[in-house]
Amino acid sequence: MSIAKLKGAGGMAGGAMLFVALVAIPIMFLIGAAKFSVWALDWIPGTIAIATFACALLIPFAIIPATRGLASKMFGIASLVFGACMWLYALAFTYLEWGLLGVVIGILVFGVGVLFTGALAALVSANWIVLGNLAFLFAAYLGARALSAWLTHLAEQRLLRREMRDFPGTATIIQDTNS
């Protein structure tokens, strides 16, 4: 056997090992994420309850103009908590109902597809409680995100008005020509 043939066989073996590693790593990640989401089912309801309670406590801070910036940041954190819990809940339900194939299909749809596959799995299995939980989490996520953006806008307007009042020569006014 010549050295050229040995080098070619070594290159092919190395390429095959690289291909196996590139395929195996995401599969191990998906299996780990699916098993973690099933494990996380024990503490997801408590986390959702704490985030919901925190949002209720933040309402007075959102009303007071001086604390709207803080409230907007806290609502933003709450939306991340709702989004993570929603994603983990949908991932766990998809994994329990449809196995790893359903999770792979869900992940392939831009990563958030497990929400759609979880909702579809709940519809197919007629598990209305899971579908209702996913709908609640989706509404809470969007609501907290929208409230955070709105409060940020109000806080920035208040800050701009204060800067214009206190330092009229240094305030920069940007006019929106699209409106």
Protein Blocks (a to p, Z undefined) as FASTA:
>chain_A
ZZklmmmmmmmmmmmmmmmmmmmmmmmmmmmmmmmmmmmmmmmmmmmmmmmmmmmmmmmm
mmpmklmmmmmmmmmmmmmmmmmmmmmmmmmmmmmmnommlmmmmmmngolmmmmmmmmm
mmmnopaklmmmmmmmmmmmmmmmmmmmmmmmmmmmmmmmmmmmmmmmlpccdddfkZZ
